[in-house]
Amino acid sequence: MSKWTLCALLALAVITAASPTYADLTATVVISDSFGDSSGADHGGEYLVSYSGFDFTPASLGESPNQFESFCLERNESFTFGATYYVQISTAAYSGGLDGPSPDPLGNETAYLYTQFIKQDLVGYDYANAGPGRVESANALQNLIWFFEDELEGNSYTWGLSATEALLAEQFYQDALAANWSGIGTVRVLNLYRNADGTGNRQDQLVMIPIPGACLLCAVGLAALVVGRRKFALR
């Protein structure tokens, strides 16, 4: 094994060790608003989520302090606006969903779309604070997330959408395919529970966590090693 390979493996080990874990159920959220179609059997975001007890600040659109925007993963579970739910943060949906295993790992396409959304880089999404354009965008993105997470039971990602929403869903779909993302980046799943002991499953949501400082330093160090190796090879 070369010294460069060893250094890279050591750096990755440090990154893994530095990654935060969230094992207890002391953190809570309250979902208070929605720009999507939150009525009927198919409850969908864009949701506005208030949080407490997190040891990080979730990425958000920055419209409201101490809140972030989210979408749901499971179409056969629900929640009540204004209720407090206990949270476990993971990389998969648990004990819910219309298809797939349990746990059901978060899909790459979903992670990409949510990342683009929260960075306000999702082309075609209407980020205006109010109005029909925001609702149409939210419905289109929510439907597509459900499609990628196998929640539409064989239906297409335009199922149940208006003509305008269907066009947006098609645009977001093509964007996700073209991106060809690998992995889920810093997007995570909020596993919601009615009780602090992890019982009473509720509809899982999305969140984006920041990259820990130690992880950033390791990544920079690893990049420096690669650059140094290339310079050495050119001599």
C-alpha positions in Angstrom: 0.0 0.0 0.0 1.5 3.4 -1.0 1.9 6.2 1.6 -0.7 8.2 -0.4 -3.3 5.5 -0.2 -2.6 5.1 3.5 -3.0 8.8 4.1 -6.2 8.9 2.2 -7.6 6.0 4.2 -6.5 7.6 7.5 -8.2 10.9 6.4 -11.4 9.1 5.6 -11.3 7.3 8.9 -11.0 10.6 10.7 -13.9 12.0 8.7 -16.1 9.0 9.6 -15.1 9.3 13.3 -15.9 13.1 13.2 -19.4 12.6 11.8 -22.1 13.4 14.3 -24.5 10.8 15.5 -28.0 11.4 16.8 -29.2 8.4 18.8 -31.5 9.8 21.4 -35.0 11.3 21.1 -34.5 14.5 22.9 -34.8 16.7 19.8 -38.3 17.8 18.8 -40.0 19.5 15.8 -43.2 21.3 15.2 -44.6 21.5 11.7 -46.6 24.7 11.4 -47.2 25.5 7.8 -47.3 24.2 4.2 -47.2 25.7 0.8 -48.2 22.3 -0.8 -51.4 20.4 -0.8 -51.6 19.3 2.8 -55.2 18.3 2.7 -56.8 14.9 2.1 -55.1 11.5 2.1 -51.9 12.7 0.4 -50.3 15.2 2.8 -47.4 16.9 1.1 -44.9 19.7 1.6 -43.3 22.2 1.3 -43.5 22.3 5.1 -42.1 24.9 7.5 -40.5 23.1 10.5 -39.6 24.6 13.9 -37.0 22.6 15.8 -35.6 22.3 19.3 -32.7 20.3 20.8 -30.7 20.0 17.6 -26.9 20.4 18.0 -26.7 21.8 14.5 -28.5 24.5 12.5 -30.4 22.9 9.6 -29.9 24.5 6.2 -32.9 26.6 5.2 -34.2 29.2 2.7 -33.6 31.7 5.4 -37.1 33.1 5.4 -37.9 32.4 9.1 -35.5 32.2 12.1 -35.1 28.9 13.8 -37.1 27.1 11.1 -36.3 25.2 7.9 -38.3 23.9 5.0 -39.0 20.3 4.4 -40.8 17.6 2.4 -42.2 14.2 3.4 -41.0 10.8 2.4 -44.0 8.5 3.2 -47.4 8.9 1.7 -49.3 6.6 4.0 -48.4 8.3 7.2 -49.4 11.8 8.5 -48.9 14.3 11.3 -50.8 17.1 12.9 -49.9 20.7 12.4 -48.8 22.4 15.6 -48.1 19.1 17.4 -44.7 18.3 18.9 -42.9 15.2 17.6 -39.7 13.6 18.8 -37.0 13.1 16.2 -34.3 10.6 15.3 -32.0 11.6 12.5 -30.9 8.9 10.1 -30.4 8.1 6.4 -33.6 6.0 5.9 -37.3 6.0 6.4 -38.5 3.6 9.1 -41.7 1.6 9.6 -43.8 3.3 6.9 -44.2 3.8 3.2 -46.2 2.1 0.5 -43.3 0.2 -1.0 -39.7 -0.7 -0.3 -38.0 -2.2 2.8 -37.8 -1.0 6.3 -35.5 0.8 6.8 -35.9 2.3 3.4 -32.7 4.2 2.4 -33.0 7.7 1.2 -32.6 7.8 -2.6 -29.8 9.7 -4.4 -32.3 11.6 -6.6 -34.3 12.8 -3.6 -31.2 14.0 -1.9 -30.1 15.9 -5.0 -33.5 17.5 -5.5 -33.8 18.6 -1.8 -30.2 19.9 -1.9 -31.0 22.0 -5.0 -34.2 23.2 -3.4 -32.7 24.3 -0.1 -29.8 26.0 -1.9 -32.4 27.8 -4.1 -30.8 26.3 -7.1 -33.7 24.2 -8.3 -34.4 25.7 -11.7 -38.1 26.4 -12.2 -39.1 26.4 -8.5 -41.0 29.5 -7.5 -39.4 30.7 -4.3 -41.8 33.7 -3.9 -43.2 33.9 -0.3 -46.8 33.3 -1.3 -49.0 32.7 -4.3 -50.0 29.9 -6.6 -46.6 29.5 -8.1 -45.1 28.4 -4.8 -47.9 25.9 -4.2 -47.5 24.5 -7.7 -43.8 24.1 -7.3 -44.2 22.5 -3.9 -46.7 20.0 -5.2 -44.5 19.1 -8.2 -41.4 18.5 -6.1 -43.3 16.6 -3.4 -44.8 14.2 -6.0 -41.4 13.6 -7.6 -39.9 12.8 -4.2 -42.7 10.3 -3.6 -42.0 8.9 -7.1 -38.3 8.4 -6.4 -39.1 6.9 -3.0 -41.5 4.4 -4.5 -44.6 5.9 -2.8 -46.8 6.3 -5.9 -47.5 2.6 -6.3 -46.7 2.4 -10.0 -48.1 5.8 -10.9 -46.0 8.3 -12.8 -44.6 11.4 -11.1 -47.2 13.5 -12.8 -50.0 11.5 -11.1 -52.7 13.8 -9.6 -50.9 17.0 -10.6 -52.3 19.9 -12.6 -51.0 20.6 -16.1 -48.6 23.3 -14.7 -47.4 21.1 -11.9 -46.9 18.2 -14.3 -44.6 20.3 -16.4 -42.6 21.4 -13.4 -42.3 17.8 -12.2 -41.0 16.8 -15.6 -38.4 19.6 -15.5 -37.3 18.6 -12.0 -37.2 14.9 -13.1 -34.9 15.6 -16.1 -32.7 17.7 -13.9 -32.3 14.9 -11.4 -31.5 12.4 -14.1 -28.9 14.7 -15.7 -27.2 15.3 -12.4 -26.6 11.6 -11.9 -25.8 12.1 -8.2 -24.0 9.4 -6.2 -24.8 9.3 -2.5 -27.0 11.6 -0.4 -24.6 14.3 0.5 -25.6 16.0 3.8 -29.3 15.3 3.4 -30.8 13.3 6.2 -34.2 11.9 7.2 -36.1 13.1 10.2 -37.8 10.0 11.7 -40.8 11.5 13.6 -42.4 9.8 16.6 -45.3 10.8 18.8 -43.5 9.5 21.9 -40.0 10.0 23.3 -39.4 6.2 23.5 -39.6 6.0 19.7 -43.2 4.8 19.4 -46.0 6.3 17.4 -44.5 6.6 14.0 -45.3 9.8 12.1 -44.5 11.0 8.6 -40.7 11.2 8.0 -39.3 14.5 6.8 -36.1 15.8 5.1 -33.4 17.9 6.6 -29.9 19.1 5.5 -27.2 19.0 8.1 -24.0 21.2 7.9 -20.6 19.5 7.3 -18.8 19.4 10.6 -15.8 21.7 10.9 -13.4 18.7 11.6 -14.7 17.0 8.4 -14.1 20.2 6.4 -10.5 20.3 7.7 -9.9 16.7 6.9 -11.4 17.2 3.4 -9.1 20.2 2.8 -6.1 18.1 4.1 -7.0 15.2 1.8 -7.3 17.6 -1.2 -3.8 19.1 -0.3 -2.4 15.6 -0.3 -3.8 14.9 -3.8 -2.4 18.2 -5.1 0.9 17.6 -3.6 1.1 14.2 -5.2 0.3 15.6 -8.6 3.0 18.2 -8.3 5.5 15.6 -7.2 4.6 13.5 -10.2 5.2 16.4 -12.6 8.8 17.0 -11.5 
